[in-house]
């Protein structure tokens, strides 16, 4: 179960990136701006993850700061899905994130 949860943790990281990309590409704006949003929003999340969230982060976060960062980071994925009109997917993504991150804390992953 612990190994499976590590896989889920990785997949929800990718899911957040895909969600913000989906949001960007589905905006009702000119095509070049949609491409900028669709590629730029995930790029911003990647930079934030590299700086604060990854195992090799430049600025390690711990405790309440880490929880806050992850709430904002994964919350951005759920919010992006909701803003793109995929409310069911947003709820499902949020539930999977909460369950998986809770198990990760309980199992010290």
N, CA, C and O of each residue as an XYZ file, in Angstrom:
436
protein
N       0.827     -1.195      0.000
C       0.000      0.000      0.000
C       0.873      1.263      0.000
O       0.559      2.249     -0.666
N       1.973      1.211      0.760
C       2.838      2.385      0.822
C       3.475      2.674     -0.529
O       3.571      3.831     -0.937
N       3.906      1.637     -1.218
C       4.511      1.821     -2.540
C       3.475      2.364     -3.521
O       3.790      3.223     -4.345
N       2.253      1.872     -3.435
C       1.192      2.363     -4.319
C       0.915      3.835     -4.044
O       0.672      4.606     -4.973
N       0.949      4.225     -2.786
C       0.701      5.626     -2.450
C       1.804      6.526     -3.000
O       1.529      7.652     -3.414
N       3.046      6.047     -3.008
C       4.113      6.842     -3.607
C       3.826      7.090     -5.090
O       4.081      8.178     -5.607
N       3.298      6.077     -5.762
C       2.911      6.240     -7.157
C       1.789      7.251     -7.313
O       1.802      8.066     -8.235
N       0.818      7.195     -6.412
C      -0.303      8.140     -6.460
C       0.200      9.556     -6.204
O      -0.250     10.499     -6.855
N       1.126      9.712     -5.264
C       1.684     11.036     -4.989
C       2.323     11.632     -6.240
O       2.143     12.812     -6.539
N       3.062     10.810     -6.960
C       3.681     11.279     -8.201
C       2.609     11.627     -9.240
O       2.718     12.639     -9.933
N       1.592     10.799     -9.345
C       0.545     11.054    -10.331
C      -0.260     12.313    -10.024
O      -0.689     13.009    -10.945
N      -0.470     12.614     -8.748
C      -1.216     13.847     -8.450
C      -0.348     15.082     -8.717
O      -0.873     16.149     -9.034
N       0.966     14.943     -8.592
C       1.840     16.050     -8.994
C       1.670     16.325    -10.486
O       1.508     17.472    -10.902
N       1.709     15.268    -11.275
C       1.499     15.419    -12.716
C       0.088     15.899    -13.014
O      -0.123     16.686    -13.937
N      -0.878     15.426    -12.234
C      -2.272     15.833    -12.419
C      -2.473     17.326    -12.210
O      -3.235     17.959    -12.940
N      -1.793     17.893    -11.214
C      -1.907     19.334    -10.982
C      -1.360     20.108    -12.177
O      -1.938     21.111    -12.596
N      -0.247     19.637    -12.719
C       0.327     20.297    -13.898
C      -0.623     20.196    -15.090
O      -0.843     21.176    -15.802
N      -1.178     19.016    -15.299
C      -2.115     18.825    -16.409
C      -3.360     19.691    -16.222
O      -3.890     20.238    -17.189
N      -3.818     19.814    -14.992
C      -5.030     20.591    -14.719
C      -4.843     22.064    -15.041
O      -5.711     22.673    -15.666
N      -3.728     22.645    -14.627
C      -3.527     24.066    -14.925
C      -3.277     24.275    -16.414
O      -3.651     25.309    -16.968
N      -2.650     23.302    -17.061
C      -2.496     23.384    -18.512
C      -3.841     23.331    -19.212
O      -4.097     24.105    -20.135
N      -4.692     22.430    -18.779
C      -6.042     22.310    -19.335
C      -6.805     23.617    -19.163
O      -7.467     24.094    -20.085
N      -6.701     24.182    -17.972
C      -7.357     25.468    -17.719
C      -6.879     26.515    -18.718
O      -7.691     27.228    -19.308
N      -5.577     26.608    -18.909
C      -5.029     27.613    -19.806
C      -5.489     27.443    -21.239
O      -5.845     28.413    -21.907
N      -5.481     26.203    -21.709
C      -5.858     25.943    -23.100
C      -7.359     26.098    -23.343
O      -7.782     26.265    -24.487
N      -8.163     26.044    -22.290
C      -9.617     26.149    -22.473
C     -10.151     27.568    -22.258
O     -11.363     27.780    -22.299
N      -9.281     28.520    -22.035
C      -9.740     29.905    -21.869
C     -10.272     30.416    -23.194
O      -9.773     30.060    -24.262
N     -11.288     31.254    -23.108
C     -11.904     31.843    -24.302
C     -11.164     33.139    -24.642
O     -11.685     34.242    -24.480
N      -9.934     32.963    -25.117
C      -9.075     34.095    -25.478
C      -8.459     33.805    -26.842
O      -8.649     32.729    -27.409
N      -7.730     34.769    -27.349
C      -7.047     34.568    -28.627
C      -6.095     33.373    -28.519
O      -5.533     33.109    -27.456
N      -5.926     32.666    -29.615
C      -5.128     31.442    -29.627
C      -3.727     31.622    -29.053
O      -3.298     30.788    -28.255
N      -2.988     32.679    -29.423
C      -1.645     32.814    -28.835
C      -1.675     32.952    -27.306
O      -0.799     32.432    -26.614
N      -2.679     33.649    -26.794
C      -2.789     33.801    -25.343
C      -3.174     32.481    -24.683
O      -2.689     32.170    -23.595
N      -4.033     31.708    -25.324
C      -4.397     30.394    -24.790
C      -3.166     29.498    -24.713
O      -2.980     28.773    -23.736
N      -2.326     29.552    -25.747
C      -1.085     28.769    -25.715
C      -0.160     29.256    -24.605
O       0.468     28.451    -23.918
N      -0.077     30.558    -24.433
C       0.761     31.112    -23.366
C       0.261     30.662    -22.001
O       1.057     30.266    -21.149
N      -1.048     30.719    -21.785
C      -1.618     30.274    -20.511
C      -1.477     28.762    -20.337
O      -1.135     28.284    -19.256
N      -1.742     28.021    -21.402
C      -1.687     26.562    -21.333
C      -0.299     26.019    -21.063
O      -0.152     24.982    -20.417
N       0.708     26.697    -21.543
C       2.093     26.269    -21.298
C       2.730     27.013    -20.136
O       3.578     26.468    -19.430
N       2.318     28.265    -19.939
C       2.917     29.082    -18.887
C       2.483     28.708    -17.484
O       3.296     28.711    -16.560
N       1.208     28.385    -17.315
C       0.720     28.036    -15.976
C       1.422     26.796    -15.420
O       1.845     26.819    -14.265
N       1.565     25.713    -16.193
C       2.325     24.580    -15.672
C       3.797     24.928    -15.429
O       4.410     24.422    -14.489
N       4.355     25.786    -16.273
C       5.754     26.182    -16.082
C       5.940     26.895    -14.748
O       6.938     26.682    -14.059
N       4.983     27.735    -14.387
C       5.056     28.424    -13.093
C       4.999     27.410    -11.950
O       5.764     27.512    -10.991
N       4.098     26.434    -12.050
C       4.011     25.411    -11.004
C       5.296     24.576    -10.927
O       5.733     24.207     -9.837
N       5.892     24.283    -12.076
C       7.141     23.514    -12.084
C       8.243     24.274    -11.357
O       8.982     23.696    -10.561
N       8.351     25.565    -11.632
C       9.371     26.379    -10.963
C       9.120     26.421     -9.460
O      10.054     26.281     -8.670
N       7.871     26.610     -9.063
C       7.546     26.631     -7.626
C       7.876     25.297     -6.969
O       8.406     25.262     -5.859
N       7.562     24.192     -7.659
C       7.858     22.865     -7.100
C       9.370     22.672     -6.961
O       9.840     22.126     -5.963
N      10.123     23.116     -7.957
C      11.585     22.987     -7.901
C      12.167     23.819     -6.771
O      13.132     23.407     -6.129
N      11.595     24.973     -6.526
C      12.116     25.847     -5.477
C      11.718     25.406     -4.074
O      12.517     25.502     -3.143
N      10.476     24.920     -3.916
C       9.956     24.687     -2.575
C       9.440     23.286     -2.283
O       9.338     22.915     -1.114
N       9.110     22.493     -3.302
C       8.406     21.247     -3.048
C       9.163     19.960     -3.268
O       8.847     18.949     -2.640
N      10.153     19.966     -4.140
C      10.808     18.707     -4.489
C      11.779     18.250     -3.408
O      12.104     18.991     -2.480
N      12.234     17.004     -3.556
C      13.210     16.464     -2.605
C      14.515     17.254     -2.641
O      15.207     17.365     -1.629
N      14.847     17.798     -3.802
C      16.079     18.572     -3.974
C      15.786     20.059     -4.089
O      16.497     20.775     -4.795
N      14.756     20.529     -3.410
C      14.330     21.921     -3.509
C      15.429     22.873     -3.046
O      16.187     22.577     -2.123
N      15.491     24.006     -3.703
C      16.447     25.041     -3.322
C      16.134     25.555     -1.925
O      17.044     25.763     -1.122
N      14.875     25.758     -1.633
C      14.424     26.247     -0.331
C      13.490     25.194      0.272
O      12.302     25.163     -0.047
N      14.015     24.352      1.124
C      13.222     23.278      1.739
C      12.137     23.877      2.635
O      12.372     24.842      3.361
N      10.972     23.294      2.566
C       9.875     23.703      3.444
C       9.554     22.559      4.390
O       9.662     21.387      4.030
N       9.159     22.917      5.606
C       8.851     21.919      6.635
C       7.630     22.375      7.432
O       7.292     23.558      7.468
N       6.994     21.420      8.057
C       5.898     21.714      8.981
C       4.745     22.443      8.333
O       4.294     22.083      7.246
N       4.269     23.483      9.018
C       3.093     24.223      8.568
C       3.347     24.928      7.236
O       2.430     25.062      6.425
N       4.573     25.378      7.004
C       4.887     26.032      5.727
C       4.742     25.030      4.583
O       4.221     25.361      3.518
N       5.205     23.813      4.813
C       5.091     22.765      3.789
C       3.624     22.443      3.506
O       3.218     22.319      2.350
N       2.843     22.310      4.562
C       1.414     22.023      4.399
C       0.742     23.147      3.613
O      -0.043     22.888      2.701
N       1.050     24.387      3.964
C       0.475     25.529      3.254
C       0.870     25.553      1.793
O       0.037     25.806      0.923
N       2.153     25.288      1.518
C       2.622     25.253      0.136
C       1.884     24.188     -0.660
O       1.418     24.451     -1.769
N       1.776     22.989     -0.101
C       1.114     21.904     -0.826
C      -0.378     22.163     -0.986
O      -0.958     21.800     -2.010
N      -1.005     22.780      0.002
C      -2.417     23.142     -0.149
C      -2.601     24.092     -1.326
O      -3.519     23.928     -2.129
N      -1.729     25.077     -1.421
C      -1.823     26.021     -2.534
C      -1.481     25.359     -3.862
O      -2.147     25.607     -4.867
N      -0.447     24.517     -3.876
C       0.020     23.913     -5.121
C      -1.007     22.931     -5.676
O      -1.393     23.019     -6.842
N      -1.447     21.997     -4.838
C      -2.440     21.023     -5.302
C      -3.819     21.670     -5.418
O      -4.623     21.280     -6.265
N      -4.088     22.655     -4.567
C      -5.336     23.401     -4.672
C      -5.442     24.138     -5.992
O      -6.535     24.304     -6.533
N      -4.299     24.583     -6.513
C      -4.294     25.241     -7.819
C      -4.778     24.278     -8.904
O      -5.480     24.682     -9.831
N      -4.400     23.015     -8.785
C      -4.873     22.020     -9.746
C      -6.372     21.828     -9.667
O      -7.058     21.804    -10.690
N      -6.881     21.691     -8.457
C      -8.330     21.511     -8.283
C      -9.085     22.762     -8.717
O     -10.119     22.663     -9.378
N      -8.580     23.931     -8.353
C      -9.239     25.180     -8.735
C      -9.226     25.355    -10.249
O     -10.213     25.810    -10.829
N      -8.124     25.000    -10.890
C      -8.028     25.128    -12.341
C      -9.073     24.256    -13.035
O      -9.713     24.686    -13.994
N      -9.237     23.040    -12.546
C     -10.256     22.162    -13.125
C     -11.646     22.752    -12.956
O     -12.458     22.732    -13.881
N     -11.912     23.275    -11.768
C     -13.222     23.874    -11.519
C     -13.450     25.091    -12.408
O     -14.531     25.254    -12.974
N     -12.435     25.945    -12.534
C     -12.563     27.134    -13.372
C     -12.711     26.780    -14.849
O     -13.290     27.548    -15.617
N     -12.197     25.633    -15.244
C     -12.335     25.174    -16.633
C     -13.682     24.502    -16.861
O     -13.978     24.078    -17.978
N     -14.504     24.398    -15.814
C     -15.835     23.814    -15.959
C     -15.908     22.330    -15.674
O     -16.950     21.709    -15.882
N     -14.812     21.748    -15.200
C     -14.778     20.316    -14.901
C     -14.923     20.112    -13.393
O     -14.000     19.637    -12.730
N     -16.077     20.472    -12.866
C     -16.280     20.439    -11.410
C     -16.176     19.037    -10.830
O     -15.608     18.859     -9.752
N     -16.704     18.054    -11.511
C     -16.605     16.676    -11.025
C     -15.154     16.215    -10.930
O     -14.754     15.596     -9.944
N     -14.370     16.521    -11.959
C     -12.950     16.174    -11.942
C     -12.223     16.935    -10.839
O     -11.323     16.396    -10.194
N     -12.616     18.188    -10.624
C     -11.986     18.990     -9.573
C     -12.217     18.374     -8.202
O     -11.293     18.280     -7.394
N     -13.438     17.957     -7.941
C     -13.762     17.331     -6.651
C     -13.014     16.018     -6.504
O     -12.427     15.746     -5.457
N     -13.032     15.205     -7.550
C     -12.317     13.933     -7.514
C     -10.831     14.123     -7.286
O     -10.228     13.401     -6.491
N     -10.231     15.087     -7.974
C      -8.803     15.366     -7.809
C      -8.515     15.801     -6.384
O      -7.549     15.341     -5.775
N      -9.342     16.684     -5.850
C      -9.141     17.171     -4.486
C      -9.234     16.033     -3.468
O      -8.436     15.969     -2.533
N     -10.195     15.149     -3.647
C     -10.360     14.022     -2.724
C      -9.145     13.097     -2.777
O      -8.636     12.677     -1.738
N      -8.686     12.782     -3.979
C      -7.509     11.913     -4.115
C      -6.292     12.574     -3.471
O      -5.503     11.905     -2.804
N      -6.137     13.876     -3.667
C      -5.016     14.596     -3.054
C      -5.072     14.520     -1.537
O      -4.066     14.220     -0.894
N      -6.228     14.785     -0.965
C      -6.366     14.781      0.494
C      -6.082     13.394      1.061
O      -5.350     13.266      2.043
N      -6.647     12.366      0.461
C      -6.444     10.999      0.955
C      -4.982     10.593      0.829
O      -4.398     10.071      1.779
N      -4.390     10.828     -0.333
C      -3.012     10.409     -0.559
C      -2.032     11.173      0.317
O      -1.107     10.579      0.871
N      -2.221     12.480      0.450
C      -1.317     13.270      1.285
C      -1.493     12.918      2.764
O      -0.519     12.931      3.517
N      -2.712     12.605      3.188
C      -2.942     12.183      4.564
C      -2.231     10.869      4.846
O      -1.577     10.726      5.879
N      -2.353      9.908      3.937
C      -1.643      8.645      4.100
C      -0.131      8.866      4.108
O       0.582      8.214      4.871
N       0.361      9.772      3.276
C       1.790     10.044      3.239
C       2.291     10.583      4.572
O       3.390     10.243      5.010
N       1.495     11.412      5.210
C       1.878     11.943      6.528
C       1.860     10.820      7.565
O       2.790     10.685      8.359
N       0.805     10.022      7.550
C       0.683      8.928      8.523
C       1.793      7.892      8.355
O       2.254      7.309      9.335
N       2.222      7.664      7.108
C       3.243      6.660      6.818
C       4.644      7.263      6.702
O       5.588      6.564      6.335
N       4.784      8.538      7.007
C       6.087      9.228      6.962
C       6.746      9.095      5.600
O       7.925      8.756      5.500
N       5.984      9.361      4.560
C       6.526      9.264      3.193
C       6.985     10.632      2.725
O       7.472     10.769      1.603
